Amino acid sequence: MSIKVGFEYLTKDSMFAKDDFQDKVNEIHKMIEEGTGAGSDFLGWLHYPSNYDKAEFERIKAKASEFIKNYEVLVVVGIGGSYLGAKASIEALNGLFKKNGLEVIYLGNTLDPNYIHDAINYIKDKKFCICVISKSGTTTEPSVSFRILKTMAEEKYGKEGAKDAIVAVTDKEKGALKKLSTSEGYETYVLPGNIGGRFSVLTAVGLFPMACAGIDIDEFMAGFQDGEKEYSDPDLEKNNAYRYAVERHNLYNLGYNVEMVGSYEPRLTYVNSWLQQLFDESEGKDGKSLFVTGCTFTTDLHSLGQYIQEGKKILFETIINVENPNYDIEVPYDEENLDGLNYLAGKKLSYINHKAYEGTLDAHSRTGNVPNITITIDKVDARNLGHLYYFFMKACAMSAYLNGVNPFNQPGVEVYKKNMFHLLGKEGY
């Protein structure tokens, strides 16, 4: 099904006139398709759903099946886009507690010794395998964790056994990790040079961990193909990804500086985190852009809800609404009714959760004058998730170009690295 995007809960003054933006959207769309804009060397994701490497795709599925058969835990080593998409997808599709395929844990996303200690202590007596993800192989956080894990694997399985327990997703031809993988004999998959980390979930970066978690990556890729087709026309009446980009750009110009993305399903919490990186790293340049942050309702209604309802009007909300849950539960009847909940007895939690969504949407937008955009999917499955990701990726490219910034670089990230290297005594810094 198509993703339904609702703009009816925007405030009157935040609605844009199509004619004010269509010419600019046409111009940017042409620039994206022809690869003539800033950062266009990193537009490889744009038509990747149509031209991905089918042979590598089959190798991913075969190796994932082997890992599922022979190991208990997969350790995904990566930071930022090298793990967020996989984690978001696995939690969204498998849930927060359900184990399907391998258990997947994550390292390389922090330098905190407590977290790393706890993780290696957890896996040391288990049959673990490793997927290390890095284009260069020299990024500090994943490189430190991989060095530790590689040593553990070689001590546990021997040099030859460790080779079979490690796969790498890295550059096709160059870099420290590629060189190491070739010399050690690790199976490798390509992180394409023309796709940046935050856009890489549709490559082996996301596909391999997802396949190891028992997720149908054929369906996931089919969702990306759905999105590629659906958002190919620049007409704002037909292209909801572009319409969403224009609406959020217009809201920003009206003084709404924060976009609160969220849903009513905790399993989508890391999708919020993926969106934070996608938009904040792509757009946050030159002193410009929305600040994208996340929330999970109804939980955060009991903390952030007061500010959203009555605080300073600096934000708007983008809510991902799921029409049909994967599972449902009925509220039981209680004879004493001390909690006063018998009015809900016999009702499904999905019904109650949806009424919370409807009531909050009305409260925030109509009473609180907080603009809201709704993005509705039928259910959380692999195909819908792939489609949703492509929707946001296409919208992100359009939104950044509307703001006059390069969507595909991240110069600000390098500042902390240089300072850290200097303080640590790295040669040349």
Secondary structure as UniProt FT lines:
FT   STRAND          4..6
FT   TURN            8..9
FT   HELIX           12..14
FT   HELIX           18..34
FT   TURN            38..39
FT   HELIX           40..42
FT   TURN            44..47
FT   HELIX           48..51
FT   HELIX           54..70
FT   STRAND          73..77
FT   HELIX           80..82
FT   HELIX           84..94
FT   STRAND          103..107
FT   HELIX           113..123
FT   TURN            124..125
FT   STRAND          128..133
FT   HELIX           140..165
FT   STRAND          166..170
FT   HELIX           176..184
FT   STRAND          187..190
FT   TURN            193..194
FT   HELIX           197..199
FT   TURN            201..202
FT   HELIX           204..212
FT   TURN            213..214
FT   HELIX           217..230
FT   TURN            236..238
FT   HELIX           240..253
FT   TURN            254..255
FT   STRAND          258..263
FT   HELIX           266..268
FT   HELIX           269..283
FT   TURN            286..287
FT   STRAND          291..296
FT   TURN            297..298
FT   HELIX           299..302
FT   TURN            303..304
FT   HELIX           305..310
FT   STRAND          315..322
FT   TURN            338..339
FT   HELIX           342..344
FT   TURN            345..346
FT   HELIX           349..362
FT   HELIX           363..367
FT   STRAND          372..377
FT   HELIX           382..402
FT   TURN            403..404
FT   TURN            407..408
FT   TURN            411..412
FT   HELIX           413..424
FT   TURN            427..428
//
